[in-house]
Amino acid sequence: HIGEGLNSNTVLTTLNLERNEIGDTGSQHIGEALKINKALTDLNLGQNNIGDRGAQHIGEGLKKNRALTKLNLYDISIGPEG
């Protein structure tokens, strides 16, 4: 899955995953990868099925990530818990 690829990525700086049916489980893998990845600076997750739980996973990854400077979460289903 995409999380495994991001874990070992050292050169990819921009990743567009818009409209890829990514849900909370996929977001969990992406969040884990964000904790490790030091190359990705621009991530587009817009128009996916990411809810509160998925947003929380991504948020946990962002707490440890210092490389990402642009994150697109346009038109996803994040509520007050996310």
C-alpha angles and dihedrals in degrees: 000000000000094000092063091051092050091050091063098033115122102160111033109098102169126045125178112196096160115151095007099130091247109170136179094293092052089046089055090057092046091049091052090049092050089060089062107027116099100173108056112096102163124042125175114197096157123145096017131127095259113147135178095293093049091048090053090054092050090047091054090053092049091055089069099032118096099170104062111092101163127045122173115201096163117160101000128135103255114150132182093292092057 
